[in-house]
Amino acid sequence: MSLLHFAVLLPFLYTIFVPLFFKKLPRIHTGWFVIVIPLLLFVYFLTNFPVQTDSPPIVHSVPWIASAGIHFSLHLDGLALLFALIITGIGTLVVLYSIYYMSMKREALHNFYVYLLLFMGAMLGIVLSDNLMVMYVFWEATSVSSFLLIAYWYQRKKSRYGAQKAMLITVFGGFAMLLGALMIGTAAGTFSIREIIGMRETLADHALFLPAMLLILLGAFTKSAQFPFHIWLPDAMEAPTPISAFLHSATMVKAGVYLVARFTPVFGGDMNWFWIIAIVGTLTLFWGAFMAIRQTDLKALLAYSTISQLGLIMSLLGIGSLALNPDFAAEADWFEAAILAAIFHLFNHSIFKGCLFMVVGILDHETGTRDIRKLGGLMSLMPVSFTLTVIGGLSMAGLPPFSGFLSKEMFFAGVLAANTHTEQWTLWLPIAAWVASIFTFAYCLILVFKTFTGTYHPDRLDKKPHEAPIGMLIPPIVLALIVVSAFFFPNLLSYNLFEPAIHSVLPGLRLPGETFYVKIKAWHGLNTELYMTIGIVVVGTLLYRTYKKWGDVYNLLPHKYTLGSLYDNGLAGAEKLSARITSTYMNGFLHSYLSYIFVFIILLVGGSFVLLDAFGYDLSTNAEIGLYEYILAGAIAVLAGFVISVTSRLTAIIAVGAVGYLVSLLFVIFRAPDLALTQLVVETITTALFLLAFYFLPKLKTEVTRIRVKISNLLISVGIGALFTLIGIAAQGSNQFKPVSEYFQNAYELSGAKNMVNAILVDFRAFDTMLESVVLFTAGIGVYTLIKLRKSRKGGQQ
Amino acid sequence: MEILMTIVAGTLFTSGVYLILSKTLLRIIMGLSLFTHGVHIMLMSINGLKRGAAPLLEEQAASYTDPVPQALILTSIVISFSLTAFSLVLAYRTYKEHGTDDVERLRGQDHE
């Protein structure tokens, strides 16, 4: 165990204390106790800052399931550190914010903070794990904690719906990722990401390379809400706003981005990887931005914008992966810049989107609504919130002087580079990027202006709006300050944070000692990127102004065919189908269930019997058969067949009893006096019991059974009989082990008993016999209860 | 003789299973009873029959029949007895409560 392990486990361990704080110290908001954890971890990760590119990353390993190659190994490199700082940094601000957002009196805060800490630990686990299997465990843990947090207000139907949707989609993806991880693990012979990266050249020719890649991408796309899996994210907005800010914009949804970045060294350079990620990313970018405009709920707008921005980061990672393709070695610098843009935008997006979510939470908190149609004219009432929205919104729109401008320009540079340098048909990339950015610009304007300018309608609001308490404003203010300072001093973090992160994504591209060229500038001169931005501003404003005229475009696609309703109908259909399938075989008939069991036995046991060619017999050791034994055997067989056909109760019972007595005679022949005696006694009592039951139970009727059922019953019973006979015969020939019975011949010396069977029962295996008596006793109680006790008419017991 | 006994056990299994698959409670219980007999005979014959004297040390025999299957079957006889007794009473009570001994008509109504 190292300090790094402890850092991952700390949030998990701390969850034990959270309910205690909540119960024992109800006067202090539980959040104040929780905030210590992210703050401590943030400081801890800062001490690892900056990571040196040249020095090997910190790796610690604890064996877990060593035989399966699963070790709880953690590593801290540039990429992991960037994520860890975002997780703990935004985490600290979110907890601070939640202290003011979540009411101490009304809310189940212990649940909230336990889930939050679970998530934080799991998310740190994802980015720090070096072992794929461990990473998968943490990956699913984030899905589960996300589920719990979305359903935090579980009384609401929408919350439960959203939670289920998110769970189904992300866990589906997680499962795909597990399969992918198993495949790549099999191909490489190890689950350690570092070792897999180390052998990437040999992996590319492996048969499992492509399936593993596709499955891992499926995991990444579902988690990062990429088209068409994005539909869960808008519904996840039912979570409390601090959660939306933390999980569903800054951290959890970036796990997919992380996964893609982490696997770029393995898969990057493969053209499939580039095409899939670039296309899906761009499509998501466009679709998210396009759909964001029509949203009337501010959080839904932000959700779609998050989808869109995640698509942007994805597509950049796709383009950047080309740097590892040997065909483009000469242009590697260009693609490397795309990775830098991805990392920088990921950082920026976490900051400005966190800020925006917090402001929307403030609006919700202070006005009682997030509906754009009800809001308006709040600028003078909530000046600080307005300023924050402007900063966050314009950063998202990609305008100076905010950090989003820088990464947006770098994004354009990336797509333009992909177009110029790949010599493939990629002109659509810059075009799609540009169009999507226009929509982005338009919804940013909606976010800022529809909310804060225009006419103020106090009558539409539940509360009288006023500025939020200072504690709620501090976190978004801190984020907004970062947004602005990242524009003016973008290179503060270049070499100590971004450059090591790029190095993790594109290892081995640079020789040791050589560094990536990371220089983020605001002014590049009048180049294409700048013209693109100017175009976006002009067209975006135009779109915003004329929204009423073209807004009908959204109704072109009938609701039936939207992805959301496809999901709903699919789910309902699947439920119906499975219910129907289940009810065909779970029909409530004892007969059917027993038939399944018997048929299964025949197929499984008989099948393996045949497949293993286990049949064989050995007549040589067989004992001789006397005439008397033939008669006995024949009588038993005849009686057994007779019981089936007989319709008189009495005859049937007597026949069954006769079989029992004949069996006890057989025991005499088998040299088993104890068995014969016991069987005689038991058979007598059983027959008496049967006769008693005969007195109470109705007459046996000739059963009206369809001939088909009769035949199947006959087939099953003959099958079972024949199968067991064959197994019995085969088993006689095989003595795999020396019998233990010789030991019991010393019964007299060991236990003073001369009857070996009795010695076994009461001495050697006395515990078995005791438990057997318990069974008898229990059956006795059961019999007594069934006969004596019954519900009185009033419902009590007599 | 082992083969013969195994075949006898097989017929007991066959009629046992056939009865278990029928609708009447009494038949099902009788089927269980027959099935148990089959199992006992099977266990005995797998072990090999008539090999030495009964497992009583007074016999002073050179070899004895294996006592382990006998102990096993003895336990089984008692357990199956309690099972039969319980099932019979259960059948009796079911008939009293529901007025039928047909398992097809004893289906739960609230299944989905």
Interface residues (C-beta under 8 A of the other chain):
Chain A: A579 S583 M586 N587 G588 F589 L590 H591 L594 S595 F598 Y617 L619 T621 N622 A623 E624 I625 E629 Y630 A633 I636 A637 A640 G641 V643 I644 R649 A652 I653 V656 V659 G660 V663 L666 F667 I669 F670 R671 A672 P673 D674 L675 T678 Q679 V682 I685 T686 L689 F690 L692 A693 F694 F696 L697 P698 L700 K701 E703 T705 N713 L714 I716 S717 V718 I720 G721 A722 F724 T725 G728 I729 A731 Q732 P739 V740 S741 F744 Q745 A747 Y748 K754 N755 M756 V757 I760 L761 R765 D768 T769 E772 V775 L776 T778 A779 G780 G782 V783 L786 I787
Chain B: M1 E2 I3 L4 M5 T6 I7 V8 A9 G10 T11 L12 F13 T14 S15 G16 V17 Y18 L19 I20 L21 S22 K23 T24 L25 L26 R27 I28 M30 S33 L34 H37 G38 H40 I41 M42 M44 S45 I46 G48 L49 K50 R51 G52 A53 A54 P55 L56 L57 E58 Y64 T65 D66 P67 V68 Q70 A71 I73 L74 T75 I77 V78 I79 F81 S82 L83 T84 A85 F86 L88 V89 L90 A91 Y92 R93 Y95 K96 D101 V103 E104 L106 R107 G108 H111 E112
